[in-house]
Amino acid sequence: MNNRQKMYASNAKARRWLEANGFVDLHFFPHTRFSKDVHFQGLSFDGCASLGKSFVLFQVKTNCKPTKKVQLKMKEVSLESGVMTIWFNNVKGKSIQVYWK
């Protein structure tokens, strides 16, 4: 499986999780040669969604758990800006892992 196929599979798992947990207005940002992620307060995100009246930014990774430093930054960004942040980690052969603050 090449990198693009891994990305599609990871995004599909993240989309299913988001939909199953009541998130709506899902939008994945395009990944092209010139445009990769959207950056917000020092963090990179792959997409956005909404949950009730909350705005959500999320990052989808394959085999890459967020470090403690990134987890603290996500919590800080969420508290300061009121934007919910979620990190998805898609480990091959396992269910998707979700980290949110």
C-alpha positions in Angstrom: 0.0 0.0 0.0 1.5 3.3 -1.0 1.3 6.6 1.0 -1.7 8.0 -0.8 -3.7 4.7 -0.3 -2.7 4.8 3.4 -4.0 8.4 3.6 -7.3 7.5 2.0 -7.8 4.5 4.4 -6.9 6.6 7.4 -9.2 9.4 6.4 -12.1 6.9 5.7 -11.7 5.5 9.3 -11.6 9.0 10.8 -14.7 10.1 8.8 -16.6 7.0 10.0 -15.6 7.8 13.6 -16.6 11.4 13.3 -20.0 10.6 11.7 -20.7 7.8 14.3 -20.1 10.4 17.1 -22.4 13.1 15.8 -19.9 15.4 14.0 -21.4 17.1 10.9 -20.1 19.4 8.1 -17.0 17.3 7.7 -14.4 18.8 5.4 -11.0 17.3 4.6 -8.4 19.8 3.3 -6.8 18.9 0.0 -3.4 17.3 0.1 -1.6 18.3 -3.0 2.0 18.9 -3.9 1.7 22.6 -3.0 -0.9 22.5 -0.2 -0.7 20.0 2.6 -2.2 21.0 6.0 -3.9 24.0 7.5 -1.9 25.5 10.3 -3.5 27.1 13.4 -1.6 28.3 16.4 1.5 26.2 15.6 -0.4 22.9 14.9 -1.2 21.3 11.6 -4.7 20.0 10.8 -6.1 17.8 8.0 -9.8 18.9 8.3 -12.6 20.6 10.1 -16.1 19.7 11.3 -18.7 20.9 13.8 -20.3 19.3 16.8 -23.3 21.2 18.0 -22.1 24.8 18.2 -18.4 23.8 18.5 -15.9 24.1 15.7 -13.5 21.2 15.4 -10.1 20.8 13.8 -8.6 17.4 13.4 -5.3 15.7 12.3 -5.2 12.2 10.8 -2.0 10.2 11.0 -0.8 6.7 10.3 1.2 5.1 13.0 2.1 8.4 14.7 0.8 9.0 18.2 0.9 12.6 19.4 3.8 13.4 21.7 3.0 14.8 25.2 4.2 18.2 23.9 1.7 18.1 21.1 -1.1 16.9 23.4 -0.4 19.8 25.8 -0.4 22.2 22.8 -3.7 20.8 21.6 -5.2 21.3 25.1 -3.8 24.8 25.2 -5.2 25.8 21.8 -8.6 24.3 22.7 -8.8 26.3 26.0 -7.5 29.6 24.5 -9.5 29.6 21.3 -12.6 27.5 22.1 -11.8 25.3 19.1 -12.0 21.5 19.8 -8.9 19.6 18.5 -8.8 15.9 17.7 -5.9 13.7 16.6 -6.6 10.4 14.9 -3.9 7.7 14.8 -4.6 4.8 12.4 -2.5 1.8 13.3 -2.5 -0.9 10.6 -4.7 -3.8 11.6 -6.2 -2.1 14.6 -9.1 0.3 15.3 -8.4 4.0 15.0 -7.0 5.7 18.2 -8.5 9.1 19.0 -6.9 11.8 21.2 -9.0 14.9 21.9 -8.9 17.8 24.2 
